[in-house]
Amino acid sequence: MADARTAYSKVAAPKRLEAAYQLRWELFPYLMVVMFLLTIVSVFHVWSRVKVIDLNLQIAETKKAFKEQQQENNRLKLEAAALKTPARIEALAKGELGMALPTDQQVIVVK
């Protein structure tokens, strides 16, 4: 029977559980630091993705405004070309300003 007691005391090992709990509490600060760093990295990742999406929206708006300005520029070039036509200028000179083409006697050739 004395052998049974010794074998039983070896099986129970209550000190081993205390050591495991003690080890857990020793690792707790390190785990908290790891969780804090993981949280910081996650927040930074989400912030950077939001910033990328916001910048993409700004780029799209700028491209749209640029395209509209190009269309306006092309329209104004076309309007300027239409206003420069010799037939229009002649019609305005005759109609609004009362001008007329010079006769042969009014033309002097300079040599």
N, CA, C and O atoms as a Tinker XYZ file with bonds, in Angstrom:
   444  protein
     1  N      0.786000   -1.193000    0.000000    73     2
     2  CA     0.000000    0.000000    0.000000    64     1     3
     3  C      0.842000    1.278000    0.000000    63     2     4     5
     4  O      0.396000    2.315000   -0.491000    81     3
     5  N      1.970000    1.210000    0.510000    73     3     6
     6  CA     2.841000    2.377000    0.528000    64     5     7
     7  C      3.216000    2.769000   -0.884000    63     6     8     9
     8  O      3.424000    3.942000   -1.197000    81     7
     9  N      3.299000    1.743000   -1.739000    73     7    10
    10  CA     3.612000    2.046000   -3.140000    64     9    11
    11  C      2.451000    2.784000   -3.820000    63    10    12    13
    12  O      2.672000    3.616000   -4.700000    81    11
    13  N      1.234000    2.482000   -3.416000    73    11    14
    14  CA     0.075000    3.124000   -4.021000    64    13    15
    15  C      0.039000    4.610000   -3.682000    63    14    16    17
    16  O     -0.330000    5.432000   -4.520000    81    15
    17  N      0.421000    4.952000   -2.454000    73    15    18
    18  CA     0.420000    6.356000   -2.070000    64    17    19
    19  C      1.452000    7.156000   -2.874000    63    18    20    21
    20  O      1.175000    8.277000   -3.300000    81    19
    21  N      2.568000    6.613000   -3.065000    73    19    22
    22  CA     3.593000    7.315000   -3.813000    64    21    23
    23  C      3.162000    7.488000   -5.256000    63    22    24    25
    24  O      3.388000    8.547000   -5.842000    81    23
    25  N      2.554000    6.486000   -5.832000    73    23    26
    26  CA     2.108000    6.592000   -7.207000    64    25    27
    27  C      0.989000    7.628000   -7.319000    63    26    28    29
    28  O      0.907000    8.359000   -8.306000    81    27
    29  N      0.121000    7.685000   -6.287000    73    27    30
    30  CA    -0.979000    8.648000   -6.314000    64    29    31
    31  C     -0.457000   10.080000   -6.198000    63    30    32    33
    32  O     -0.954000   10.984000   -6.869000    81    31
    33  N      0.514000   10.272000   -5.370000    73    31    34
    34  CA     1.034000   11.626000   -5.208000    64    33    35
    35  C      1.743000   12.095000   -6.481000    63    34    36    37
    36  O      1.781000   13.292000   -6.768000    81    35
    37  N      2.285000   11.182000   -7.218000    73    35    38
    38  CA     2.926000   11.566000   -8.470000    64    37    39
    39  C      1.892000   11.934000   -9.534000    63    38    40    41
    40  O      2.182000   12.757000  -10.402000    81    39
    41  N      0.718000   11.358000   -9.491000    73    39    42
    42  CA    -0.296000   11.613000  -10.500000    64    41    43
    43  C     -0.976000   12.960000  -10.276000    63    42    44    45
    44  O     -1.256000   13.659000  -11.250000    81    43
    45  N     -1.246000   13.342000   -9.062000    73    43    46
    46  CA    -2.021000   14.546000   -8.785000    64    45    47
    47  C     -1.283000   15.816000   -9.216000    63    46    48    49
    48  O     -1.859000   16.632000   -9.934000    81    47
    49  N     -0.086000   15.998000   -8.820000    73    47    50
    50  CA     0.786000   17.117000   -9.164000    64    49    51
    51  C      0.068000   18.459000   -9.147000    63    50    52    53
    52  O     -0.038000   19.088000  -10.200000    81    51
    53  N     -0.425000   18.926000   -8.020000    73    51    54
    54  CA    -1.108000   20.210000   -7.960000    64    53    55
    55  C     -0.179000   21.405000   -8.242000    63    54    56    57
    56  O     -0.655000   22.452000   -8.680000    81    55
    57  N      1.105000   21.272000   -8.004000    73    55    58
    58  CA     2.030000   22.374000   -8.240000    64    57    59
    59  C      2.174000   22.677000   -9.735000    63    58    60    61
    60  O      2.451000   23.815000  -10.113000    81    59
    61  N      1.994000   21.702000  -10.551000    73    59    62
    62  CA     2.118000   21.896000  -11.992000    64    61    63
    63  C      1.028000   22.851000  -12.512000    63    62    64    65
    64  O      1.312000   23.665000  -13.391000    81    63
    65  N     -0.193000   22.775000  -12.002000    73    63    66
    66  CA    -1.262000   23.675000  -12.399000    64    65    67
    67  C     -0.959000   25.105000  -11.975000    63    66    68    69
    68  O     -1.224000   26.041000  -12.729000    81    67
    69  N     -0.416000   25.286000  -10.794000    73    67    70
    70  CA    -0.060000   26.622000  -10.340000    64    69    71
    71  C      1.014000   27.227000  -11.246000    63    70    72    73
    72  O      0.987000   28.422000  -11.539000    81    71
    73  N      1.927000   26.418000  -11.670000    73    71    74
    74  CA     2.985000   26.907000  -12.553000    64    73    75
    75  C      2.396000   27.329000  -13.903000    63    74    76    77
    76  O      2.834000   28.320000  -14.487000    81    75
    77  N      1.412000   26.584000  -14.395000    73    75    78
    78  CA     0.776000   26.936000  -15.665000    64    77    79
    79  C      0.024000   28.262000  -15.529000    63    78    80    81
    80  O      0.100000   29.106000  -16.421000    81    79
    81  N     -0.699000   28.454000  -14.425000    73    79    82
    82  CA    -1.404000   29.718000  -14.204000    64    81    83
    83  C     -0.413000   30.871000  -14.064000    63    82    84    85
    84  O     -0.630000   31.961000  -14.594000    81    83
    85  N      0.663000   30.616000  -13.353000    73    83    86
    86  CA     1.688000   31.648000  -13.184000    64    85    87
    87  C      2.294000   32.024000  -14.536000    63    86    88    89
    88  O      2.555000   33.200000  -14.789000    81    87
    89  N      2.519000   31.040000  -15.405000    73    87    90
    90  CA     3.079000   31.300000  -16.724000    64    89    91
    91  C      2.103000   32.132000  -17.556000    63    90    92    93
    92  O      2.521000   33.023000  -18.295000    81    91
    93  N      0.826000   31.849000  -17.439000    73    91    94
    94  CA    -0.184000   32.632000  -18.167000    64    93    95
    95  C     -0.160000   34.090000  -17.739000    63    94    96    97
    96  O     -0.212000   34.984000  -18.584000    81    95
    97  N     -0.083000   34.341000  -16.443000    73    95    98
    98  CA    -0.070000   35.720000  -15.964000    64    97    99
    99  C      1.234000   36.431000  -16.331000    63    98   100   101
   100  O      1.255000   37.654000  -16.470000    81    99
   101  N      2.300000   35.683000  -16.485000    73    99   102
   102  CA     3.559000   36.292000  -16.918000    64   101   103
   103  C      3.493000   36.679000  -18.394000    63   102   104   105
   104  O      4.127000   37.651000  -18.805000    81   103
   105  N      2.740000   35.935000  -19.191000    73   103   106
   106  CA     2.612000   36.229000  -20.617000    64   105   107
   107  C      1.551000   37.290000  -20.911000    63   106   108   109
   108  O      1.509000   37.831000  -22.016000    81   107
   109  N      0.701000   37.588000  -19.941000    73   107   110
   110  CA    -0.395000   38.527000  -20.159000    64   109   111
   111  C      0.066000   39.898000  -20.663000    63   110   112   113
   112  O     -0.528000   40.391000  -21.621000    81   111
   113  N      1.071000   40.538000  -20.093000    73   111   114
   114  CA     1.503000   41.850000  -20.623000    64   113   115
   115  C      1.977000   41.768000  -22.079000    63   114   116   117
   116  O      1.711000   42.667000  -22.876000    81   115
   117  N      2.666000   40.705000  -22.409000    73   115   118
   118  CA     3.130000   40.543000  -23.790000    64   117   119
   119  C      1.960000   40.374000  -24.750000    63   118   120   121
   120  O      1.960000   40.924000  -25.851000    81   119
   121  N      0.969000   39.612000  -24.322000    73   119   122
   122  CA    -0.223000   39.429000  -25.150000    64   121   123
   123  C     -0.969000   40.745000  -25.316000    63   122   124   125
   124  O     -1.507000   41.020000  -26.389000    81   123
   125  N     -1.006000   41.555000  -24.274000    73   123   126
   126  CA    -1.663000   42.852000  -24.375000    64   125   127
   127  C     -0.927000   43.767000  -25.353000    63   126   128   129
   128  O     -1.555000   44.502000  -26.115000    81   127
   129  N      0.390000   43.721000  -25.328000    73   127   130
   130  CA     1.178000   44.524000  -26.263000    64   129   131
   131  C      0.924000   44.068000  -27.693000    63   130   132   133
   132  O      0.769000   44.894000  -28.593000    81   131
   133  N      0.882000   42.765000  -27.901000    73   131   134
   134  CA     0.617000   42.225000  -29.236000    64   133   135
   135  C     -0.780000   42.635000  -29.700000    63   134   136   137
   136  O     -0.950000   43.028000  -30.854000    81   135
   137  N     -1.767000   42.553000  -28.838000    73   135   138
   138  CA    -3.126000   42.953000  -29.203000    64   137   139
   139  C     -3.195000   44.456000  -29.502000    63   138   140   141
   140  O     -3.888000   44.875000  -30.429000    81   139
   141  N     -2.478000   45.259000  -28.721000    73   139   142
   142  CA    -2.448000   46.699000  -28.958000    64   141   143
   143  C     -1.822000   47.002000  -30.324000    63   142   144   145
   144  O     -2.354000   47.809000  -31.086000    81   143
   145  N     -0.707000   46.362000  -30.627000    73   143   146
   146  CA    -0.056000   46.567000  -31.915000    64   145   147
   147  C     -0.941000   46.096000  -33.066000    63   146   148   149
   148  O     -1.002000   46.748000  -34.108000    81   147
   149  N     -1.615000   44.985000  -32.885000    73   147   150
   150  CA    -2.528000   44.488000  -33.911000    64   149   151
   151  C     -3.672000   45.468000  -34.139000    63   150   152   153
   152  O     -4.090000   45.682000  -35.277000    81   151
   153  N     -4.177000   46.062000  -33.069000    73   151   154
   154  CA    -5.238000   47.057000  -33.192000    64   153   155
   155  C     -4.742000   48.293000  -33.939000    63   154   156   157
   156  O     -5.442000   48.817000  -34.805000    81   155
   157  N     -3.548000   48.754000  -33.610000    73   155   158
   158  CA    -2.975000   49.925000  -34.275000    64   157   159
   159  C     -2.782000   49.652000  -35.766000    63   158   160   161
   160  O     -3.112000   50.495000  -36.600000    81   159
   161  N     -2.254000   48.491000  -36.097000    73   159   162
   162  CA    -2.044000   48.130000  -37.507000    64   161   163
   163  C     -3.382000   48.045000  -38.234000    63   162   164   165
   164  O     -3.488000   48.490000  -39.377000    81   163
   165  N     -4.392000   47.488000  -37.597000    73   163   166
   166  CA    -5.715000   47.377000  -38.224000    64   165   167
   167  C     -6.330000   48.750000  -38.473000    63   166   168   169
   168  O     -6.897000   48.998000  -39.537000    81   167
   169  N     -6.219000   49.630000  -37.500000    73   167   170
   170  CA    -6.763000   50.985000  -37.668000    64   169   171
   171  C     -6.026000   51.701000  -38.791000    63   170   172   173
   172  O     -6.652000   52.372000  -39.612000    81   171
   173  N     -4.709000   51.567000  -38.838000    73   171   174
   174  CA    -3.937000   52.197000  -39.907000    64   173   175
   175  C     -4.336000   51.639000  -41.267000    63   174   176   177
   176  O     -4.441000   52.391000  -42.236000    81   175
   177  N     -4.558000   50.338000  -41.350000    73   175   178
   178  CA    -4.956000   49.718000  -42.617000    64   177   179
   179  C     -6.311000   50.267000  -43.076000    63   178   180   181
   180  O     -6.475000   50.621000  -44.243000    81   179
   181  N     -7.261000   50.337000  -42.173000    73   179   182
   182  CA    -8.589000   50.852000  -42.530000    64   181   183
   183  C     -8.488000   52.315000  -42.942000    63   182   184   185
   184  O     -9.107000   52.724000  -43.924000    81   183
   185  N     -7.713000   53.108000  -42.202000    73   183   186
   186  CA    -7.544000   54.525000  -42.540000    64   185   187
   187  C     -6.921000   54.679000  -43.925000    63   186   188   189
   188  O     -7.358000   55.513000  -44.717000    81   187
   189  N     -5.907000   53.877000  -44.210000    73   187   190
   190  CA    -5.248000   54.002000  -45.514000    64   189   191
   191  C     -6.199000   53.605000  -46.646000    63   190   192   193
   192  O     -6.173000   54.227000  -47.707000    81   191
   193  N     -7.017000   52.607000  -46.448000    73   191   194
   194  CA    -7.974000   52.212000  -47.489000    64   193   195
   195  C     -9.015000   53.314000  -47.710000    63   194   196   197
   196  O     -9.378000   53.604000  -48.850000    81   195
   197  N     -9.491000   53.921000  -46.634000    73   195   198
   198  CA   -10.450000   55.020000  -46.761000    64   197   199
   199  C     -9.802000   56.184000  -47.501000    63   198   200   201
   200  O    -10.436000   56.815000  -48.347000    81   199
   201  N     -8.540000   56.469000  -47.185000    73   199   202
   202  CA    -7.824000   57.563000  -47.845000    64   201   203
   203  C     -7.659000   57.270000  -49.333000    63   202   204   205
   204  O     -7.816000   58.173000  -50.156000    81   203
   205  N     -7.346000   56.022000  -49.696000    73   203   206
   206  CA    -7.197000   55.650000  -51.104000    64   205   207
   207  C     -8.518000   55.834000  -51.835000    63   206   208   209
   208  O     -8.539000   56.360000  -52.948000    81   207
   209  N     -9.607000   55.415000  -51.236000    73   207   210
   210  CA   -10.921000   55.559000  -51.871000    64   209   211
   211  C    -11.264000   57.038000  -52.038000    63   210   212   213
   212  O    -11.784000   57.445000  -53.077000    81   211
   213  N    -10.973000   57.837000  -51.022000    73   211   214
   214  CA   -11.240000   59.267000  -51.111000    64   213   215
   215  C    -10.413000   59.919000  -52.218000    63   214   216   217
   216  O    -10.925000   60.754000  -52.964000    81   215
   217  N     -9.154000   59.548000  -52.326000    73   215   218
   218  CA    -8.299000   60.102000  -53.384000    64   217   219
   219  C     -8.769000   59.655000  -54.764000    63   218   220   221
   220  O     -8.711000   60.431000  -55.719000    81   219
   221  N     -9.229000   58.429000  -54.876000    73   219   222
   222  CA    -9.762000   57.962000  -56.164000    64   221   223
   223  C    -11.001000   58.763000  -56.566000    63   222   224   225
   224  O    -11.181000   59.076000  -57.742000    81   223
   225  N    -11.848000   59.092000  -55.601000    73   223   226
   226  CA   -13.018000   59.924000  -55.896000    64   225   227
   227  C    -12.595000   61.316000  -56.343000    63   226   228   229
   228  O    -13.177000   61.874000  -57.273000    81   227
   229  N    -11.593000   61.876000  -55.691000    73   227   230
   230  CA   -11.100000   63.195000  -56.092000    64   229   231
   231  C    -10.502000   63.159000  -57.493000    63   230   232   233
   232  O    -10.687000   64.093000  -58.273000    81   231
   233  N     -9.790000   62.092000  -57.810000    73   231   234
   234  CA    -9.208000   61.953000  -59.147000    64   233   235
   235  C    -10.312000   61.873000  -60.192000    63   234   236   237
   236  O    -10.218000   62.499000  -61.248000    81   235
   237  N    -11.356000   61.108000  -59.902000    73   235   238
   238  CA   -12.468000   60.974000  -60.848000    64   237   239
   239  C    -13.156000   62.327000  -61.069000    63   238   240   241
   240  O    -13.490000   62.680000  -62.199000    81   239
   241  N    -13.363000   63.079000  -59.982000    73   239   242
   242  CA   -13.995000   64.402000  -60.116000    64   241   243
   243  C    -13.109000   65.343000  -60.926000    63   242   244   245
   244  O    -13.609000   66.108000  -61.750000    81   243
   245  N    -11.811000   65.293000  -60.700000    73   243   246
   246  CA   -10.882000   66.164000  -61.430000    64   245   247
   247  C    -10.849000   65.796000  -62.908000    63   246   248   249
   248  O    -10.819000   66.676000  -63.768000    81   247
   249  N    -10.853000   64.503000  -63.205000    73   247   250
   250  CA   -10.883000   64.071000  -64.603000    64   249   251
   251  C    -12.165000   64.547000  -65.292000    63   250   252   253
   252  O    -12.137000   64.977000  -66.445000    81   251
   253  N    -13.283000   64.466000  -64.574000    73   251   254
   254  CA   -14.557000   64.915000  -65.143000    64   253   255
   255  C    -14.517000   66.414000  -65.417000    63   254   256   257
   256  O    -14.940000   66.863000  -66.482000    81   255
   257  N    -14.008000   67.192000  -64.457000    73   255   258
   258  CA   -13.911000   68.645000  -64.641000    64   257   259
   259  C    -12.960000   68.973000  -65.796000    63   258   260   261
   260  O    -13.230000   69.887000  -66.576000    81   259
   261  N    -11.861000   68.243000  -65.911000    73   259   262
   262  CA   -10.907000   68.464000  -66.992000    64   261   263
   263  C    -11.550000   68.192000  -68.344000    63   262   264   265
   264  O    -11.354000   68.949000  -69.295000    81   263
   265  N    -12.318000   67.109000  -68.429000    73   263   266
   266  CA   -12.990000   66.779000  -69.686000    64   265   267
   267  C    -14.010000   67.860000  -70.057000    63   266   268   269
   268  O    -14.128000   68.236000  -71.223000    81   267
   269  N    -14.736000   68.349000  -69.068000    73   267   270
   270  CA   -15.700000   69.426000  -69.327000    64   269   271
   271  C    -14.985000   70.684000  -69.807000    63   270   272   273
   272  O    -15.468000   71.358000  -70.717000    81   271
   273  N    -13.850000   71.006000  -69.212000    73   271   274
   274  CA   -13.092000   72.185000  -69.633000    64   273   275
   275  C    -12.541000   72.017000  -71.049000    63   274   276   277
   276  O    -12.488000   72.982000  -71.812000    81   275
   277  N    -12.136000   70.809000  -71.398000    73   275   278
   278  CA   -11.679000   70.553000  -72.766000    64   277   279
   279  C    -12.824000   70.751000  -73.765000    63   278   280   281
   280  O    -12.626000   71.329000  -74.833000    81   279
   281  N    -14.014000   70.271000  -73.415000    73   279   282
   282  CA   -15.158000   70.447000  -74.299000    64   281   283
   283  C    -15.506000   71.929000  -74.441000    63   282   284   285
   284  O    -15.830000   72.391000  -75.535000    81   283
   285  N    -15.441000   72.668000  -73.345000    73   283   286
   286  CA   -15.705000   74.104000  -73.392000    64   285   287
   287  C    -14.652000   74.813000  -74.243000    63   286   288   289
   288  O    -14.983000   75.717000  -75.011000    81   287
   289  N    -13.400000   74.416000  -74.115000    73   287   290
   290  CA   -12.323000   75.005000  -74.905000    64   289   291
   291  C    -12.542000   74.738000  -76.396000    63   290   292   293
   292  O    -12.377000   75.636000  -77.223000    81   291
   293  N    -12.912000   73.509000  -76.732000    73   291   294
   294  CA   -13.176000   73.180000  -78.139000    64   293   295
   295  C    -14.364000   73.969000  -78.681000    63   294   296   297
   296  O    -14.347000   74.414000  -79.829000    81   295
   297  N    -15.396000   74.143000  -77.853000    73   295   298
   298  CA   -16.560000   74.926000  -78.277000    64   297   299
   299  C    -16.175000   76.385000  -78.526000    63   298   300   301
   300  O    -16.618000   76.996000  -79.499000    81   299
   301  N    -15.350000   76.933000  -77.641000    73   299   302
   302  CA   -14.924000   78.330000  -77.800000    64   301   303
   303  C    -14.013000   78.504000  -79.021000    63   302   304   305
   304  O    -14.092000   79.524000  -79.706000    81   303
   305  N    -13.157000   77.527000  -79.299000    73   303   306
   306  CA   -12.319000   77.595000  -80.504000    64   305   307
   307  C    -13.180000   77.585000  -81.760000    63   306   308   309
   308  O    -12.923000   78.329000  -82.706000    81   307
   309  N    -14.202000   76.738000  -81.759000    73   307   310
   310  CA   -15.105000   76.671000  -82.897000    64   309   311
   311  C    -15.865000   77.990000  -83.062000    63   310   312   313
   312  O    -16.047000   78.472000  -84.180000    81   311
   313  N    -16.300000   78.560000  -81.957000    73   311   314
   314  CA   -17.019000   79.839000  -82.012000    64   313   315
   315  C    -16.091000   80.956000  -82.501000    63   314   316   317
   316  O    -16.510000   81.809000  -83.284000    81   315
   317  N    -14.836000   80.957000  -82.045000    73   315   318
   318  CA   -13.881000   81.975000  -82.492000    64   317   319
   319  C    -13.600000   81.829000  -83.986000    63   318   320   321
   320  O    -13.485000   82.826000  -84.699000    81   319
   321  N    -13.489000   80.589000  -84.457000    73   319   322
   322  CA   -13.267000   80.373000  -85.890000    64   321   323
   323  C    -14.459000   80.854000  -86.701000    63   322   324   325
   324  O    -14.290000   81.412000  -87.785000    81   323
   325  N    -15.665000   80.642000  -86.184000    73   323   326
   326  CA   -16.862000   81.088000  -86.896000    64   325   327
   327  C    -16.932000   82.620000  -86.918000    63   326   328   329
   328  O    -17.380000   83.199000  -87.908000    81   327
   329  N    -16.503000   83.274000  -85.854000    73   327   330
   330  CA   -16.542000   84.732000  -85.806000    64   329   331
   331  C    -15.461000   85.371000  -86.689000    63   330   332   333
   332  O    -15.593000   86.536000  -87.064000    81   331
   333  N    -14.408000   84.639000  -87.024000    73   331   334
   334  CA   -13.314000   85.180000  -87.830000    64   333   335
   335  C    -13.535000   85.033000  -89.338000    63   334   336   337
   336  O    -12.708000   85.495000  -90.124000    81   335
   337  N    -14.607000   84.413000  -89.743000    73   335   338
   338  CA   -14.792000   84.174000  -91.180000    64   337   339
   339  C    -14.877000   85.498000  -91.931000    63   338   340   341
   340  O    -15.522000   86.435000  -91.461000    81   339
   341  N    -14.229000   85.585000  -93.102000    73   339   342
   342  CA   -14.241000   86.827000  -93.875000    64   341   343
   343  C    -15.647000   87.253000  -94.297000    63   342   344   345
   344  O    -15.930000   88.450000  -94.343000    81   343
   345  N    -16.519000   86.319000  -94.600000    73   343   346
   346  CA   -17.875000   86.674000  -95.026000    64   345   347
   347  C    -18.624000   87.368000  -93.884000    63   346   348   349
   348  O    -19.343000   88.339000  -94.123000    81   347
   349  N    -18.470000   86.896000  -92.678000    73   347   350
   350  CA   -19.141000   87.521000  -91.526000    64   349   351
   351  C    -18.585000   88.917000  -91.277000    63   350   352   353
   352  O    -19.334000   89.865000  -91.042000    81   351
   353  N    -17.256000   89.032000  -91.331000    73   351   354
   354  CA   -16.637000   90.340000  -91.101000    64   353   355
   355  C    -17.095000   91.343000  -92.157000    63   354   356   357
   356  O    -17.377000   92.499000  -91.839000    81   355
   357  N    -17.170000   90.900000  -93.414000    73   355   358
   358  CA   -17.638000   91.787000  -94.497000    64   357   359
   359  C    -19.091000   92.196000  -94.282000    63   358   360   361
   360  O    -19.447000   93.355000  -94.491000    81   359
   361  N    -19.925000   91.256000  -93.868000    73   359   362
   362  CA   -21.340000   91.574000  -93.630000    64   361   363
   363  C    -21.483000   92.569000  -92.489000    63   362   364   365
   364  O    -22.298000   93.487000  -92.587000    81   363
   365  N    -20.727000   92.422000  -91.418000    73   363   366
   366  CA   -20.783000   93.372000  -90.308000    64   365   367
   367  C    -20.275000   94.750000  -90.744000    63   366   368   369
   368  O    -20.847000   95.772000  -90.363000    81   367
   369  N    -19.211000   94.778000  -91.537000    73   367   370
   370  CA   -18.664000   96.065000  -91.992000    64   369   371
   371  C    -19.667000   96.811000  -92.874000    63   370   372   373
   372  O    -19.832000   98.024000  -92.743000    81   371
   373  N    -20.327000   96.091000  -93.760000    73   371   374
   374  CA   -21.307000   96.738000  -94.649000    64   373   375
   375  C    -22.571000   97.123000  -93.896000    63   374   376   377
   376  O    -23.099000   98.220000  -94.078000    81   375
   377  N    -23.061000   96.211000  -93.042000    73   375   378
   378  CA   -24.349000   96.433000  -92.389000    64   377   379
   379  C    -24.270000   97.413000  -91.233000    63   378   380   381
   380  O    -24.955000   98.435000  -91.246000    81   379
   381  N    -23.453000   97.124000  -90.240000    73   379   382
   382  CA   -23.433000   97.929000  -89.027000    64   381   383
   383  C    -22.556000   99.178000  -89.150000    63   382   384   385
   384  O    -22.886000  100.217000  -88.578000    81   383
   385  N    -21.457000   99.092000  -89.880000    73   383   386
   386  CA   -20.525000  100.208000  -89.948000    64   385   387
   387  C    -20.685000  101.064000  -91.206000    63   386   388   389
   388  O    -20.072000  102.126000  -91.316000    81   387
   389  N    -21.489000  100.613000  -92.135000    73   387   390
   390  CA   -21.738000  101.369000  -93.361000    64   389   391
   391  C    -20.528000  101.433000  -94.288000    63   390   392   393
   392  O    -20.403000  102.388000  -95.054000    81   391
   393  N    -19.671000  100.488000  -94.245000    73   391   394
   394  CA   -18.499000  100.466000  -95.109000    64   393   395
   395  C    -18.847000   99.835000  -96.445000    63   394   396   397
   396  O    -19.854000   99.141000  -96.581000    81   395
   397  N    -17.995000  100.091000  -97.423000    73   395   398
   398  CA   -18.183000   99.503000  -98.753000    64   397   399
   399  C    -16.811000   99.188000  -99.330000    63   398   400   401
   400  O    -15.799000   99.723000  -98.877000    81   399
   401  N    -16.786000   98.329000 -100.319000    73   399   402
   402  CA   -15.524000   98.022000 -100.983000    64   401   403
   403  C    -15.048000   99.257000 -101.752000    63   402   404   405
   404  O    -15.869000   99.980000 -102.317000    81   403
   405  N    -13.753000   99.506000 -101.781000    73   403   406
   406  CA   -13.253000  100.691000 -102.482000    64   405   407
   407  C    -13.390000  100.529000 -103.995000    63   406   408   409
   408  O    -13.303000   99.426000 -104.535000    81   407
   409  N    -13.606000  101.650000 -104.651000    73   407   410
   410  CA   -13.667000  101.626000 -106.111000    64   409   411
   411  C    -12.241000  101.680000 -106.658000    63   410   412   413
   412  O    -11.277000  101.840000 -105.910000    81   411
   413  N    -12.131000  101.542000 -107.976000    73   411   414
   414  CA   -10.796000  101.557000 -108.589000    64   413   415
   415  C    -10.122000  102.913000 -108.416000    63   414   416   417
   416  O     -8.898000  102.984000 -108.308000    81   415
   417  N    -10.888000  103.967000 -108.390000    73   415   418
   418  CA   -10.304000  105.297000 -108.247000    64   417   419
   419  C     -9.799000  105.536000 -106.796000    63   418   420   421
   420  O     -8.927000  106.377000 -106.577000    81   419
   421  N    -10.347000  104.801000 -105.826000    73   419   422
   422  CA    -9.949000  104.975000 -104.439000    64   421   423
   423  C     -8.696000  104.170000 -104.096000    63   422   424   425
   424  O     -8.082000  104.411000 -103.057000    81   423
   425  N     -8.317000  103.247000 -104.920000    73   423   426
   426  CA    -7.163000  102.382000 -104.654000    64   425   427
   427  C     -5.911000  103.051000 -105.206000    63   426   428   429
   428  O     -5.874000  103.431000 -106.377000    81   427
   429  N     -4.906000  103.193000 -104.386000    73   427   430
   430  CA    -3.617000  103.751000 -104.792000    64   429   431
   431  C     -2.560000  102.671000 -104.588000    63   430   432   433
   432  O     -2.428000  102.119000 -103.495000    81   431
   433  N     -1.839000  102.386000 -105.606000    73   431   434
   434  CA    -0.796000  101.370000 -105.546000    64   433   435
   435  C      0.489000  102.063000 -105.116000    63   434   436   437
   436  O      0.901000  103.046000 -105.732000    81   435
   437  N      1.109000  101.569000 -104.088000    73   435   438
   438  CA     2.341000  102.138000 -103.568000    64   437   439
   439  C      3.500000  101.280000 -104.022000    63   438   440   441
   440  O      3.509000  100.062000 -103.844000    81   439
   441  N      4.503000  101.961000 -104.629000    73   439   442
   442  CA     5.664000  101.217000 -105.119000    64   441   443
   443  C      6.859000  101.501000 -104.304000    63   442   444
   444  O      7.932000  100.961000 -104.572000    81   443
